[in-house]
């Protein structure tokens, strides 16, 4: 474990790499969430087979595991040595690389990786512009991330967070962003307008309480058909590509 005196400025990924956090994605609802997340991510990587990928703060193994199975070259970073525990439990050591480092000062040269991934991190950092800048620096082709959008049922986040906390138990505060905020910040680093793909229309807490994959999938399919998810869905996965000179 890292000495408390040498901790980095942004360490939210330590919690997302724990067994307690993983429990939020257990059961039928959790399986539904992760399958949807993987489906969208793989669709965004369709034009980059076998890409060299850096998964920043990916100790939760939510994407590293399925991407390794698809043959991608995966390196995962964490802000503490403990962040590789779940990775070691789920992926053979020879199938991925791991580095404990500062997510705001990655130990890699500019454009070292084809793709930079970062999931479950942006909503929990305070220096988010610095994080985006660093991810863009080491990305050669594109950056793919997720975040909770303000243009969704999250608009009631502050009023209902206490209720959500009681219902879920181990939830934590998070920051909401707009598509305009993300686009403006990304454009500063030589990247194009992101493609935004919302995951769900209903709040995830509702699906957790239903805990019925069939019902959740049916409801979300209807919301997608009628365009609700496209305009008001969250969390959003986005991909932004480096502009060609």
N, C-alpha and C positions, 0 to 999 in steps of 0.2 A: 504494500500500500504506500501511496505517496505521502510524504511528510506534509502535514497541514500548512507548514510555513512556506512550502514551495508549490502550493496549489495555484492553478492558472486562474485567470480572471473569469472565464466562463466554464462552469463545470456541471451544467444541467444534465449532461449525458451520463453522469455517474448514477443518478437515480433511475434513468430509463434503462440502464443495463442490469438492474436488480431483479430478483425473482418476484418481489412484491409488484413491481411495475408490470412484469410479464403476466401476472395474474389478471390484469385488466383486459387481457386479450385471450383469456381462457374461455372454454365453453363454446356454445353454438354461435353466440354473438361475436366473440373474439375471433373465431375462425372466419366468420363472414367478413369482418373488418380487414383481417390480414390478407385474405384471398382477393378482396377488391383492391387493396393497396398494391399487391403484387401484380395483379392483372393490368392495372393502369401503368405501373412502372415498366413492365415488360413491353407494353405497347409503345411507350416512349423510347425504348431502346431497340426497337425492331430494325432500325436502319444502321445500328452499330453492333452487329454480332461479334462476340468475343472481345468486346471493348475492355480496355484497362480502366478499372473503376476505383475511385477512392471514396469510401463510405465514412464521412466525417461524423463522429459521435454515434457510430452504428453498433455499439456494444449490445444493443437489444436483440441483434441478429434477425430482426424482422425481414430485412431484405438481403443481407449477406447470404443467408442460408439458401433461399430459392435462386439467387443469382449464381452462386457457385454451382448449383445443380444444372443450371443452364449453360455452364461453360465459360462464364465471365471470369476475368482475372481481377480478383478482389483484394484490396487492402483496406483495413478498417482502422480508424483512429479512435482513441479514447483519452479522456483527461486524467485517468487514473489506471493503474495496472489492473484493478479489479474489473474494469470495463471489458476485459476479454473473457471473463468467466463463462458467460452464456455462450459465447462463440465457441469456446473449447468444448462445451457440453454438446453442441449441435453440429459442429463442422470439424472434419479431420484437420489437424494442424498443418498438414502439407497442402491443404486446399485454399489457404488464405494467408495473408500477411497482416501483422498487427503492429501498431506503433502508439505508445503513450506519448502524447504531445499536447501543445497548446493549439486549440482550434483557431485562435486568432493569429497564430504565427506558425503555420504548418512547415515542417522541415523538408520541404520539397521545392524544387526549382519551378519557375514559371512554366505553365502548360505541361506539367509532368504527367497528367492523366487525361485520357480521352473524356471521361465523364466524372463529375463530382456529384455524389449523392449526399443529402443530409436530411434525415427524417426524425421527427420528434425532438428537434432541437431549437429551431427558430422561434417558436412561441415562448420559450423559457429563457432566452438570453436577453440581456439589457443592451449589449453593444452590437445590435443586429446589423447596422450598416458596415461595421468592421468585419463581422462574420461573412457577409455577402461579398465584400471586397476580397477577402482572403480566398474564399471558395472560387471566385471568378479568376483570381490570379493563377491558380494551379490547374484550371480546366482548359484543355486544348479545344474541345468541341462543344461541350454543353454542361449546364448545371441543372440538376433535378432536385427539387425540395418539396416539402409540404408545409402548410400553415393553416390556421383557422381564419376564415374570412369574416369581416364585419358584415358583409352583405349576405346575411343568412339569419337563422334563428339565434345566432350568437349576439344579435343586437340586444337581446335581453340578458346577456351574460352577467352583468353586474347585479341585476335584480334577482336572478335565480341561482347564483353561484352557491349560496348557502344551502339551498334545497338540493342542488346537484351534489354537493359535498356529503350531505346526509344520505343520499341515495347510493352514491358510489363508494364512499368511505375514503379511498386513497387517491382521489383526484387532487390536483394542485392548480394554483392560479396560472393563467397563461395570457399572452398578449395577442390581440386581434390585429390584423392588417387588412389593408384594402389592396385591390389589384393595382391601383394607381401608385400606391406607395412602393410596392414591389417593383413595378415597371420602371419607375423613376430611378430607383437605387441601382437596379441592374444595368440600366442604360449608361450609367456613369463609367462602367468598366468594359465597354466595347461589346456588349451583348444586345441581341435583338429583343423585340417585344416578346414576353413569355407566352407560351401556350398554357392556358389555365384549364385544368380538368377537375371539377368538383367530384367528391366521392359519394356523398350522401345528402339527401334533403332533410330527413328527420335527424334531430340531435342524436349523437351516439349514445347518450344516456338512455334514450327511449329504447333503442335496439338492445341495450344491455338488460333492461328490465323485461323486455319481451323474451329475450334469449331463445328465439325461435328463428332459425335461419330461413325457413320456408316463408314465414310471414314477412320477415324483414326484406328478403329478396323480392317478394311480390310487391310490397308497398313501394320499394325503391324503384322497381321497374316501371310502375305506373307513374311515379313522380318524374322519372327520366323521360318517358314518352310524352308527357304533357309539358316538358320544358322547365319544370320547377327546379330540378337539380342543376341544370345549366346556369340558371340565373341566381339561384338562392342556395346552392349547395355548399357544404363545408364538411370536413377540411378539404382544401384544394391542393392538388399536386400540380406543380408547374415545371415546364422545361423551357430554358432559354439558351439559345445557341450563340456562339461567338460570331460576330460579324466578320465576313470575309473582306479582306482589303483588296 
